[in-house]
Amino acid sequence: MEGKSIVTAETLDCPPLAWGILGCGRVSHDFTQALKLVPNSKVIGCAARNISCAKEFAEKHGITNFYGSYDELINNPEIEVIYVGIIHNSRRSIGEKCLLGNKHVILEKPFSW
């Protein structure tokens, strides 16, 4: 079934997985669009180095929380998993911060340079 998500009784019984998007560029936009097709996933926060970029991204995607620092997103206790879509030379250190913040993490490749 191309283009359709499969919903089962089990997925409906699960609470939504709360996502944070770290980095508000084109790749993060594409990932956020894809998450909208995943049952029981909700993006509840985004962060960029510039708060105006984070705000614009949040408005575009209907995200309630936006931050001008990565640490603020990582420290949000409601966020369970963080997608890291930033430039390659910072991914390792930010990925480690996310893990140390007790978050599940998805990193764009490469992990480090």
matplotlib code that plots the C-alpha trace (Angstrom):
import matplotlib.pyplot as plt

x = [0.0, 2.1, 1.7, -0.6, 0.4, -0.8, -2.7, -3.4, -5.2, -1.8, -0.6, -3.8, -3.4, 0.1, 0.6, 2.2, 6.0, 7.2, 9.9, 12.3, 13.9, 17.4, 18.3, 15.7, 17.1, 15.8, 16.7, 14.9, 11.9, 11.8, 12.1, 9.3, 7.1, 7.7, 6.9, 3.5, 2.7, 3.9, 1.0, 1.5, 4.4, 4.2, 6.8, 6.6, 9.8, 12.4, 15.6, 18.0, 21.0, 18.8, 15.5, 13.8, 14.6, 13.2, 10.1, 9.5, 10.1, 7.7, 4.9, 5.4, 5.0, 2.5, 5.1, 4.3, 7.8, 10.7, 14.1, 17.2, 19.6, 20.0, 20.4, 16.9, 15.4, 17.5, 16.4, 12.7, 11.5, 8.6, 10.8, 11.6, 13.5, 15.6, 16.3, 19.7, 19.8, 22.7, 26.0, 28.3, 31.1, 28.7, 26.8, 28.9, 29.1, 25.4, 24.5, 26.5, 24.7, 21.3, 22.3, 23.6, 20.3, 18.6, 17.1, 16.8, 18.7, 18.6, 21.6, 22.1, 25.2, 28.1, 28.1, 31.4, 34.0]
y = [0.0, 2.8, 6.2, 4.8, 4.1, 0.9, 1.4, -1.6, -1.8, -2.1, 1.3, 3.0, 1.8, 3.4, 7.0, 9.2, 9.2, 12.8, 13.9, 16.9, 18.2, 19.6, 21.8, 23.5, 23.1, 21.4, 17.8, 18.4, 19.7, 16.5, 14.3, 16.2, 15.9, 12.1, 11.9, 13.2, 9.9, 7.8, 6.7, 7.8, 10.2, 13.9, 16.5, 18.7, 20.7, 22.1, 24.0, 26.0, 28.2, 31.2, 31.4, 33.1, 30.1, 27.8, 29.8, 29.9, 26.1, 25.6, 27.7, 25.9, 22.4, 23.2, 22.6, 24.0, 24.5, 26.1, 27.0, 29.1, 26.6, 22.9, 22.4, 23.7, 21.1, 18.3, 19.4, 19.3, 16.3, 15.6, 14.9, 11.2, 11.0, 13.6, 13.8, 15.5, 17.2, 19.6, 20.0, 17.1, 18.6, 19.1, 15.8, 13.8, 16.3, 17.1, 13.4, 12.6, 15.4, 14.0, 10.5, 11.9, 13.7, 10.3, 10.7, 8.3, 9.7, 9.6, 11.1, 11.9, 10.4, 10.7, 10.4, 12.3, 13.7]
z = [0.0, -1.3, 0.5, 3.3, 6.8, 8.4, 11.7, 13.9, 17.3, 19.0, 17.7, 18.7, 22.3, 22.6, 23.7, 21.1, 20.9, 21.7, 19.2, 19.3, 16.1, 16.6, 13.6, 11.5, 8.0, 4.8, 6.0, 9.3, 7.3, 5.2, 8.3, 10.1, 7.1, 7.1, 10.8, 10.2, 8.4, 11.4, 13.7, 17.3, 16.7, 17.5, 17.2, 20.3, 20.1, 17.7, 18.2, 16.1, 16.9, 15.9, 17.8, 14.8, 12.6, 15.2, 15.5, 11.8, 11.6, 14.5, 12.9, 9.6, 11.2, 14.0, 16.7, 20.1, 21.6, 19.9, 21.3, 20.4, 22.0, 21.6, 25.3, 26.0, 23.7, 25.2, 28.7, 27.9, 30.0, 27.7, 24.7, 24.3, 21.1, 19.2, 15.5, 15.0, 11.6, 12.0, 10.1, 10.3, 12.5, 15.5, 15.3, 17.6, 20.4, 20.2, 19.8, 23.0, 24.8, 23.8, 25.0, 28.3, 28.6, 28.6, 25.1, 22.2, 19.2, 15.4, 13.8, 10.2, 8.8, 9.2, 13.0, 13.2, 10.9]

ax = plt.figure().add_subplot(projection="3d")
ax.plot(x, y, z, "-o")
ax.set_aspect("equal")
plt.show()
